[in-house]
Amino acid sequence: MTITATGAATAGTRPPAERTTGGRGRGGGLLRWCFVAPAVLYMLAFFGYPLVRNILMSFQHYTPRTYFTGSSPFNGLGNWRAVFSDPLFTGSLWHTLVFTAGSLLGQFVIGLALAVFFSRRFRLSGFARAVLLLPWLVPMVVTSIVWRKLLDQDTGVINTVLTGLHLASGPVPWLSSPGVALLSAILVNVWIGIPFNMVILYGGLQEIPRDLHEAAALDGAGAWRTFRSVTLPMLRPVVTVVLVLGFMSTVKILDLILALTAGGPADATQTLGTVTYRLSFEQLDFGQGAVVGNVLIAVSAVFAVLYLRANRADFGRGK
Amino acid sequence: MRHTSAPRRHGNTVIAVVILVILLFPLYWMVNIALQPGEGLASTDWFPVDAGLGNFRRALSSQGGSLATSLVVALGAVVVCLALAAPAAYGLARFGLRGSRTIVFGTLITQMVPGIVVANALYSAYVDLHLVNSVLGLILADASLGLPFSLVLLRAFMVSIPREVVEAALVDGANRFTAFVRIVLPMSRNALITSGLFTFLFAWSDFMFALTLNTTDDVKPVTLSMYEYIGAHVSDWGAVMATAVVSAVPAAILLVLAQKYVAAGISGGSVK
């Protein structure tokens, strides 16, 4: 989920803890480390170990019998070659990028529009913003299952509405046509992501001093001009945060796809996440699963670096 | 501030209602199907005119156990997460330990590690440790969903607690641990509630660890149970939607009772 990263994203840019209380006697060094050590050990076990282990696993040969025999011999680049020559992998890489780009674009544009709209003062504004969070708070598997019913070709309400209003000549095969299924998955994910984008961007909009808008208005700038020349530039740091956090949570998508299409039809919605799952936990080839997992990490890492850089630039300028 | 005229404000309210109707329609439809009797549902009425709770009864009788499992796992994850995060957050905020920066940076980096990668490696370790198919194993794994978030949020909060308050307690003879429990924790109440709420939601929503770290039917949270149910051919959409409604209840309760904390968690320092 996206939110995990939210708080994390910028706290690191705060100044480090002061050293003044640290050094002096009372309690001693050992007791002080007792506060921190359990969490550090836990993170090493649940994040550090898997990272290292995945790299090792990607060079090992796992078979369905590995967990009985305990043998997983090293096999060099065998897994990497097998995965990279598999059209399922190359297809999933492409789907992942399309899915991520489409989702981010939709979530961001609609989220920003709603954030701007709800910045106006009117009755129900606060209430509506709160209620709109609901889609984001419901478990993703659950919303995906609900959408699976909504998008059902024969009994889904979306097709009932579309054909009823003569917007579609016949029932749209939302989830059953390989050409449409990825688009449907994007649609659902946009719906899920709108609240998160809206709330963060709304928060960013509130931080922009109102006199700036008034000054722009005095200078004769229209609403659109003010938005483009004043609001958007001021909002840039927040936009970076939203997009990068959105990227990191979208690129690893798994729940939504499994519950909505199970990767089908004809593997048209397989992503890096679902392929990792399929290789490791369905075919029990954990070595090849690890390869795809490593690719997923590499893609995330590239964006994380871009993010940290962009952020540093922003904060450097702000000071 | 610009003064908007009354008609325009009413216009905005109308637009807001239209937005709500469109965006919340899927959830309305979930409730609508859940309330309508009849298993086939070739055509669903627009409104649950003859609403009944039959679907909910069937859902609870078949999914009750899974809901209980979800509840136990989510509460367990909250306990583990806060027990680890709160002291660590304080230590990192105040003790000036060597390596604090590295630890905070490492915590940020963990956000980049996709859950499926963790599961991929964790599975074999869990097999060795006999944690597969256990509630404890799932609790430990789910705590990882909330820990980085909680650690960073709590640390940001604890940095702002006035130093003098804790120093005074230390002068009065308390050691660091009692000062932490008696002074710092109560003062951090709001941040603890926010962290706990979100960890609960993350764990309650968890599907991936439930799916990968369980190979039998022993431990089955409601997300996994619903997924397996729709994997088979679905005929009883009424019961599926009733389960979906029940599984969405924690989110709804949070929204009503803890809106302030939810909002704080989402902005959680990201927009500063």
Interface residues (C-beta under 8 A of the other chain):
Chain A: M1 I3 T4 A5 T6 G7 A8 A9 T10 A11 G12 R14 P16 A17 E18 R19 T20 T21 G22 G23 R26 G27 L31 R32 W33 C34 F35 V36 P38 A39 V40 Y42 M43 F46 F47 G48 Y49 P50 L51 R53 N54 M57 Y67 L114 F117 F118 R120 R121 F122 R123 L124 S125 A128 A130 V131 L132 L133 L134 P135 L137 V138 P139 M140 V141 V142 T143 I145 V146 W147 R148 K149 L150 T155 V157 T160 W191 I194 F196 V199 I200 G203 G204 E207 R210 V238 V241 L245 M248 V251 K252 L254 D255 L258 A259 A262 G273 T276 Y277 S280 F281 F286 G289 A290 G293 N294 L296 I297 S300 A301 A304
Chain B: M1 T4 R9 H10 N12 T13 I15 A16 V17 I19 L20 L23 L24 P26 L27 W29 M30 I33 L41 A42 S43 T44 A83 L84 A85 P87 A88 Y90 G91 L92 A93 R94 F95 G96 L97 S100 R101 I103 V104 F105 G106 T107 L108 I109 T110 Q111 M112 V113 P114 G115 I116 V117 V118 A119 N120 A121 L122 Y123 S124 A125 V127 L140 A141 A143 S144 L145 G146 L147 P148 F149 L151 V152 L153 R155 A156 V159 R163 E167 L170 N175 R176 F177 F180 F198 L201 F202 W204 S205 F207 M208 L211 T212 T223 M226 Y227 I230 G231 W237 V240 M241 A244 S247 A248 A251 A252 L254 L255 Q259 V262 A263 G265 I266 S267 G268 G269 S270 V271 K272
